[in-house]
Structures are given as C-alpha cells and as structure tokens.
Amino acid sequence: MSAATKLPKVMTAPEFLDWTPPGGSDRWELVEGVPRAMAPASPRHGAIQSEVNRLLGNHLATRRPDCRVLIEAGVRPRVRAGINIRVPDLAVTCAPWADDGRVLSAPLVLIEILSPSNEADTWANVWSYVTIPSVREILVLHTAEVRADLLARQDDGTWPSDPRVFVAGAAIELRSVGFTATVASFYRTTDLAT
C-alpha cells in the first residue's frame, strides 16, 4: 500500500500537528484539511533559500536583534485556520517565542521560492498568507529566472491585487524589518548569477 493511500481523508490543524507522517518525514503541510507532501528542494531552490536566510539573518542580527528568520516554519492562515497549516520557505518574526512553538504565532514577512512545477501551490499559499493579520510582506522568488514578486500590505490594511515585480539589478525593500538588497544578491550562489 502506498503512503498516499494511508493518509487520513481530512484532519484538523491540531490533528495534523500531532500526526506522524508516513516514513517519519516532516515535509508536509495541511491544505484544506488534507495533508500534502512537499517534494525535496532542487539545488537552485536550496541555494536561493540559503542565501536569503544568510542575508536576512545577518541584517536582523545587527539591525533588528529582536527578530529572527526561520526556515520552513508552519503558519496558520486566519481563514479556515482549523484545517490549514502552510509552510513557507522562510519566515521572519519579531514576536516572542510562543509556548506551544509548533506553529509560528506572528509572522511578519513570509518568503516563498517558486519553481515552475509548484507554481499553482505556491500562489495558493501566498493568497492564504494575506489572511494572517501580522503579515506585512510576502516575497516570492523565482527559480527559473532572477525575479522577485513582492506583495506588501498597504497602510489601510488591504493588499494589492497584484505583486510588484523586481528583476536582477533592482533593489527590493522589506520595510517591516528595514531590509534592502538587490534581487540578484539572492541568486549569488546559483547558476543564474551574472
């Protein structure tokens, strides 16, 4: 019997957090009550994730020591929270550690790395992230090209209908944490670097 046929049909977020996935893997997220396996990252995806983590982590250590960047921390969208736990590639929070500690309680910035093979799932996650009250910015980095899409919560609390697009030489700012870098810097260790 395959791992897919052993999965529970529908589960709640608390059930998912207590669940032991097949094979002991922790690369799962809960989407509309259904556990979804996450494939291993490609080398390019991993290089981008590592570089963003390093750049953002170094910035936070010197400029915002009350904040931290986390790799693949679970977050709970506000809408349909009882049946969703999503897992962004990176998250920034400035909130104190939560007692439970299994899901990030107040993410400020969420970062996804988009591969052509997971584009629909990535954008579905992004649109669920806008329902989290603490989130101020969502950055999507592409693996097929040197490109970043940024969604930033507006002063009135709403989100734009489309992200701002940035390419290689453009500087991108995450205002919520005072971080600025060129898009190309995120791709320094990839085969897309110029």
C-alpha positions, 0 to 999 in steps of 0.5 A: 500500500502506498503512503498516499493511500494511508493518509487520513481523508481530512484532519484538523490543524491540531490533528495534523500537528500531532500526526506522524507522517508516513516514513517519519518525514516532516515535509508536509503541510495541511491544505484544506484539511488534507495533508500534502507532501512537499517534494525535496528542494532542487539545488537552485531552490536550496541555494536561493533559500540559503542565501536569503536566510544568510542575508536576512539573518545577518541584517536582523542580527545587527539591525533588528536583534529582536527578530529572527528568520526561520526556515520552513516554519508552519503558519496558520492562515486566519481563514479556515485556520482549523484545517490549514497549516502552510509552510513557507520557505522562510519566515521572519518574526519579531514576536516572542517565542510562543509556548506551544512553538509548533506553529509560528504565532506572528509572522511578519514577512513570509518568503516563498521560492517558486519553481515552475512545477509548484507554481499553482501551490505556491500562489495558493499559499501566498493568497492564504498568507494575506489572511494572517493579520501580522503579515506585512510582506510576502516575497516570492522568488523565482527559480527559473529566472532572477525575479522577485514578486513582492506583495506588501500590505498597504497602510489601510490594511488591504493588499494589492491585487497584484505583486510588484515585480523586481528583476536582477539589478533592482533593489527590493525593500522589506520595510517591516524589518528595514531590509534592502538588497538587490534581487540578484544578491539572492541568486549569488550562489546559483547558476543564474548569477551574472 
